[in-house]
Amino acid sequence: MIDKDRVAKAKTDIINVYEQLETLILTGKEEYLADPKSSLALKYLLIEAVEAITDICQHLLARKKGIACDGYIDCIIKTGRHGIISSSLANKLRRLTDLRNNLIHRYWVINDEQLYDMTIENKNDLTEFVNQITGFISSAEKAKE
């Protein structure tokens, strides 16, 4: 059985991250790059988003498909493979998860301008994820009836 409160909280976290990302990048690239706190905030927000996304993925895979995950990237891949989200969205989120791992483990230091550009290009993946998860849960509930 899906823990609706858990999923709702994580979806709210993702939407909150999206809104905060919008606020950060709304100032424009020059202002963003001029304030060192902006890139730190952006990095943290992206980490938070991945944490919430993978929490939902892990939960739905376990509860609806009986499938365990072995890490963040594995959760994203399996969620796409098993039809919880589209495979194209899973591929996009996998790149976000790779970025999260790079930020956490400091495998490489990302350029602040690249991070800004990547965020502009991919921020809508967060709302698309929320929409697809909402659709999946709705379909799962209808199938139960």
PAZAPA-4460 file (N, C-alpha, C; in steps of 0.05 Angstrom, whole numbers, plus 32768, in hexadecimal, padded with zeros to 4 digits):
% residues 145
    n_x    n_y    n_z   ca_x   ca_y   ca_z    c_x    c_y    c_z   seq   type   mol
   8011   7FE8   8000   8000   8000   8000   8012   8019   8000     1      M     A
   800A   802C   7FF0   8019   8045   7FEE   8014   8056   8007     2      I     A
   802A   8060   8012   8028   8073   8028   8024   808F   801C     3      D     A
   800B   8097   801A   8004   80B0   800C   8010   80C9   8019     4      K     A
   8012   80C8   8034   801E   80DF   8042   803C   80E2   803B     5      D     A
   8049   80CB   803A   8066   80CC   8034   806A   80D7   8018     6      R     A
   805A   80CD   8005   805D   80D6   7FE9   8055   80F3   7FE7     7      V     A
   8040   80FB   7FF4   8037   8117   7FF3   804C   812A   7FFF     8      A     A
   8059   8122   8015   806E   8133   8020   8085   8136   800D     9      K     A
   808D   8120   8001   80A4   8121   7FEE   809D   8132   7FD6    10      A     A
   8084   812F   7FCC   807B   813F   7FB5   807B   815D   7FBC    11      K     A
   8072   8163   7FD4   8073   817F   7FDE   808F   8189   7FDF    12      T     A
   80A2   8179   7FE9   80BE   8180   7FEA   80C9   8187   7FCE    13      D     A
   80C1   8176   7FBB   80CB   817B   7F9F   80C0   8195   7F94    14      I     A
   80A6   819A   7F99   809A   81B3   7F8F   80A7   81CB   7F9D    15      I     A
   80AC   81C8   7FB7   80BA   81DE   7FC5   80D6   81E3   7FBA    16      N     A
   80E4   81CE   7FB4   80FF   81D1   7FA8   80FC   81E0   7F8D    17      V     A
   80E9   81D7   7F7D   80E4   81E3   7F63   80DF   8201   7F66    18      Y     A
   80CE   8209   7F79   80C8   8225   7F7D   80E0   8235   7F86    19      E     A
   80F0   8229   7F97   8109   8236   7FA0   811D   8239   7F8A    20      Q     A
   811F   8224   7F79   8130   8226   7F62   8128   823D   7F50    21      L     A
   810E   823F   7F4B   8103   8255   7F3B   810C   8270   7F46    22      E     A
   810A   8273   7F60   8111   828C   7F6D   812F   8292   7F6A    23      T     A
   813F   827D   7F6D   815C   8280   7F6A   8164   8289   7F4E    24      L     A
   8158   827C   7F3A   8161   8282   7F1F   8153   8299   7F12    25      I     A
   813D   82A2   7F1F   812E   82B9   7F15   813F   82D2   7F15    26      L     A
   8152   82D3   7F27   8163   82EB   7F2A   8175   82EF   7F11    27      T     A
   8178   82DA   7F01   8189   82DB   7EEA   81A5   82D0   7EEF    28      G     A
   81B2   82C8   7EDA   81CC   82BB   7EDC   81E1   82CC   7EE9    29      K     A
   81E3   82E6   7EE1   81F8   82F7   7EEC   81F5   82FA   7F0A    30      E     A
   81DD   82FF   7F14   81D9   8303   7F31   81DE   82E8   7F3F    31      E     A
   81D5   82D2   7F33   81D9   82B8   7F3F   81F8   82B3   7F42    32      Y     A
   8207   82B8   7F2D   8223   82B2   7F2D   8232   82C5   7F40    33      L     A
   8228   82DD   7F45   8235   82F0   7F56   8232   82EA   7F74    34      A     A
   821E   82D9   7F7B   8219   82D3   7F97   8221   82B5   7F9C    35      D     A
   8237   82B1   7FAA   8240   8295   7FAF   822C   8284   7FBE    36      P     A
   821B   8291   7FCD   8206   8282   7FDC   81F2   8276   7FC9    37      K     A
   81EE   8282   7FB2   81DA   8278   7F9F   81E1   825B   7F96    38      S     A
   81FA   8257   7F8F   8201   823C   7F85   8200   8228   7F9B    39      S     A
   8207   8230   7FB3   8205   821D   7FCA   81E8   8216   7FCF    40      L     A
   81D6   822A   7FCE   81BA   8225   7FD1   81AF   8213   7FBB    41      A     A
   81B7   8218   7FA3   81AE   8208   7F8C   81B7   81EB   7F8E    42      L     A
   81D0   81E7   7F96   81DA   81CC   7F9A   81CA   81BD   7FAF    43      K     A
   81C4   81CA   7FC5   81B5   81BE   7FDB   8199   81B7   7FD2    44      Y     A
   818C   81C9   7FC3   8171   81C5   7FB9   8170   81AD   7FA7    45      L     A
   8184   81AA   7F95   8184   8193   7F83   8188   8179   7F92    46      L     A
   8198   817A   7FA7   819C   8162   7FB8   8181   815B   7FC5    47      I     A
   8174   816F   7FD0   815A   816A   7FDD   8146   815E   7FC9    48      E     A
   8145   8168   7FB1   8133   815E   7F9D   8138   8141   7F97    49      A     A
   8151   8139   7F93   8158   811D   7F8E   8150   810C   7FA5    50      V     A
   8155   8115   7FBD   814D   8105   7FD5   812F   8100   7FD5    51      E     A
   811F   8114   7FD0   8102   8111   7FCF   80F9   80FF   7FB8    52      A     A
   8105   8103   7FA1   80FE   80F3   7F89   8104   80D5   7F8F    53      I     A
   811B   80D0   7F98   8123   80B4   7F9D   8113   80A7   7FB4    54      T     A
   810B   80B7   7FC7   80FA   80AD   7FDC   80DF   80A3   7FD1    55      D     A
   80D3   80B3   7FBF   80BA   80AB   7FB2   80BF   8092   7FA1    56      I     A
   80D4   8092   7F91   80DA   807C   7F80   80DE   8062   7F8F    57      C     A
   80EE   8063   7FA4   80F3   804B   7FB5   80D9   8041   7FC1    58      Q     A
   80C9   8053   7FCB   80B0   804B   7FD8   809D   803E   7FC4    59      H     A
   8099   804A   7FAD   8086   803F   7F99   8091   8025   7F8D    60      L     A
   80AA   8023   7F89   80B6   800A   7F7F   80B1   7FF3   7F93    61      L     A
   80B6   7FF9   7FAC   80B2   7FE4   7FC1   8095   7FDD   7FC4    62      A     A
   8084   7FF1   7FC7   8068   7FED   7FCD   8057   7FE3   7FB6    63      R     A
   805C   7FED   7F9E   804C   7FE6   7F87   8058   7FD0   7F75    64      K     A
   8072   7FCD   7F76   807F   7FBA   7F64   808F   7FA4   7F73    65      K     A
   8093   7FA8   7F8D   80A2   7F94   7F9C   80C0   7F94   7F95    66      G     A
   80CA   7FAB   7F8D   80E6   7FAD   7F84   80F6   7FBE   7F97    67      I     A
   810E   7FB4   7F9D   8120   7FC3   7FAF   8133   7FD4   7F9D    68      A     A
   813E   7FE8   7FA9   8152   7FFA   7F9B   816D   7FF7   7FA8    69      C     A
   8181   7FFC   7F98   819D   7FFC   7FA2   81A9   8017   7F9B    70      D     A
   81A0   802C   7FA9   81AA   8046   7FA5   8198   8058   7F95    71      G     A
   81A0   8071   7F94   8190   8086   7F87   818C   8081   7F69    72      Y     A
   81A1   807C   7F5B   819F   8078   7F3E   818F   805F   7F37    73      I     A
   8193   804A   7F46   8184   8031   7F41   8166   8036   7F45    74      D     A
   815F   8046   7F59   8142   804C   7F5D   8136   805A   7F45    75      C     A
   8145   806E   7F3A   813B   807D   7F23   8138   806B   7F0B    76      I     A
   814C   805B   7F05   814C   8049   7EEE   8134   8036   7EF0    77      I     A
   8132   8029   7F08   811C   8015   7F0B   8100   8022   7F0A    78      K     A
   80FE   803A   7F13   80E4   8048   7F12   80DB   804D   7EF5    79      T     A
   80EE   8053   7EE4   80E8   8056   7EC8   80E4   803B   7EBA    80      G     A
   80F4   8028   7EC1   80F2   800D   7EB5   80D7   8000   7EBB    81      R     A
   80CC   8005   7ED3   80B4   7FF8   7EDC   809B   8009   7ED8    82      H     A
   809D   801E   7EC9   8085   802E   7EC1   807A   8040   7ED6    83      G     A
   8088   8046   7EEB   807E   8059   7EFE   8081   8075   7EF3    84      I     A
   8097   807B   7EE6   809B   8093   7ED6   80A4   808B   7EBB    85      I     A
   80A3   809E   7EA8   80AC   8098   7E8D   80CA   8093   7E8C    86      S     A
   80D3   8083   7E79   80F0   807E   7E77   80FF   8097   7E70    87      S     A
   80F3   80A9   7E60   8101   80C2   7E59   8105   80D3   7E72    88      S     A
   80F1   80D5   7E84   80F4   80E4   7E9C   8109   80D6   7EAE    89      L     A
   8108   80BC   7EAF   811C   80AD   7EC0   8138   80B4   7EB7    90      A     A
   813C   80B5   7E9D   8157   80BC   7E92   8160   80D8   7E9B    91      N     A
   814D   80EB   7E9A   8153   8106   7EA3   8159   8107   7EC0    92      K     A
   8149   80F9   7ED0   814D   80F9   7EED   8166   80EA   7EF5    93      L     A
   816E   80D7   7EE5   8187   80C9   7EEA   819F   80DD   7EE9    94      R     A
   819E   80EF   7ED5   81B3   8103   7ED3   81B3   8115   7EEB    95      R     A
   819B   811C   7EF5   8199   812D   7F0D   81A4   811D   7F25    96      L     A
   819F   8104   7F26   81A9   80F3   7F3C   81C8   80F1   7F3A    97      T     A
   81D2   80EE   7F22   81F0   80EE   7F1E   81FB   8109   7F29    98      D     A
   81EE   811F   7F23   81F7   8139   7F2C   81F7   813A   7F4B    99      L     A
   81E1   812F   7F57   81DF   812E   7F74   81F7   811F   7F7F   100      R     A
   81FD   8108   7F74   8213   80F8   7F7D   822E   8107   7F7B   101      N     A
   8231   8115   7F65   8249   8124   7F61   824C   813B   7F75   102      N     A
   8235   8148   7F7B   8235   815D   7F8F   823B   8153   7FAB   103      L     A
   822F   813C   7FB2   8232   8131   7FCD   824F   8126   7FD1   104      I     A
   8258   8117   7FBD   8272   8109   7FC0   8289   8118   7FB4   105      H     A
   8283   812F   7FA9   8297   8141   7F9E   82A9   8133   7F8A   106      R     A
   829D   8122   7F79   82AD   8115   7F64   82B9   8129   7F51   107      Y     A
   82AB   813E   7F4D   82B5   8154   7F3C   82A7   816E   7F46   108      W     A
   82B4   8183   7F42   82A9   819D   7F4B   829B   81A9   7F33   109      V     A
   8281   81AE   7F36   8272   81B9   7F20   8274   81D7   7F1F   110      I     A
   8277   81E1   7F07   8278   81FE   7F02   825C   820A   7F08   111      N     A
   825C   8220   7F16   8242   822D   7F1E   8231   8235   7F06   112      D     A
   823E   823E   7EF1   822F   8245   7ED9   8223   822D   7ECC   113      E     A
   8231   8216   7ECB   8226   81FD   7EC0   820E   81F4   7ED1   114      Q     A
   8211   81F6   7EEB   81FB   81EE   7EFD   81E2   81FF   7EF8   115      L     A
   81E6   8219   7EF5   81D0   822B   7EEF   81C2   8223   7ED5   116      Y     A
   81D2   821F   7EC0   81C7   8218   7EA6   81B9   81FD   7EA7   117      D     A
   81C4   81EA   7EB5   81B7   81D0   7EB7   819D   81D2   7EC6   118      M     A
   819C   81E3   7EDA   8183   81E7   7EE9   816E   81F3   7ED8   119      T     A
   8175   8208   7EC9   8162   8215   7EB6   8157   8200   7EA3   120      I     A
   8168   81EF   7E98   8160   81DC   7E83   814F   81C5   7E8F   121      E     A
   8153   81BE   7EA8   8147   81A5   7EB2   8134   81A9   7ECA   122      N     A
   812F   81C1   7ED3   811F   81C4   7EEB   8102   81BA   7EE7   123      K     A
   80F8   81BA   7ECF   80DC   81B0   7ECB   80DA   8192   7ECE   124      N     A
   80F1   8184   7ECF   80F0   8167   7ED4   80E4   8162   7EF0   125      D     A
   80E8   8174   7F02   80DD   8170   7F1D   80BF   8170   7F1D   126      L     A
   80B3   8183   7F10   8095   8184   7F0F   808B   816D   7EFE   127      T     A
   8099   8166   7EE9   8091   814F   7ED9   8091   8135   7EE9   128      E     A
   80A5   8132   7EFA   80A6   811B   7F0C   808D   811A   7F1E   129      F     A
   8087   8131   7F2B   8070   8132   7F3C   8056   812B   7F2D   130      V     A
   8053   8135   7F15   803C   8130   7F04   803A   8112   7EFD   131      N     A
   8050   8106   7EF5   8050   80EA   7EEE   804A   80D8   7F06   132      Q     A
   8055   80DF   7F1D   8050   80CF   7F35   8033   80D1   7F3D   133      I     A
   8028   80E9   7F3B   800B   80ED   7F41   7FFA   80DC   7F2E   134      T     A
   8001   80DB   7F15   7FF3   80CB   7F02   7FF6   80AD   7F07   135      G     A
   800E   80A4   7F0F   8012   8088   7F15   8001   807F   7F2D   136      F     A
   8001   808F   7F42   7FF2   8089   7F5A   7FD4   8088   7F54   137      I     A
   7FCB   809C   7F45   7FAF   809D   7F3D   7FA7   8084   7F2D   138      S     A
   7FB8   807C   7F1A   7FB2   8064   7F0B   7FB2   804B   7F1C   139      S     A
   7FC5   8049   7F2F   7FC7   8032   7F41   7FAE   8030   7F52   140      A     A
   7FA4   8047   7F5B   7F8C   8047   7F6C   7F73   803F   7F5C   141      E     A
   7F71   8048   7F43   7F5B   8040   7F31   7F5C   8022   7F2B   142      K     A
   7F74   8017   7F28   7F77   7FFB   7F22   7F6E   7FEA   7F3A   143      A     A
   7F70   7FF5   7F52   7F68   7FE7   7F6A   7F4A   7FE4   7F6C   144      K     A
   7F3B   7FF7   7F60   7F1E   7FF8   7F63   7F11   7FE1   7F54   145      E     A
***
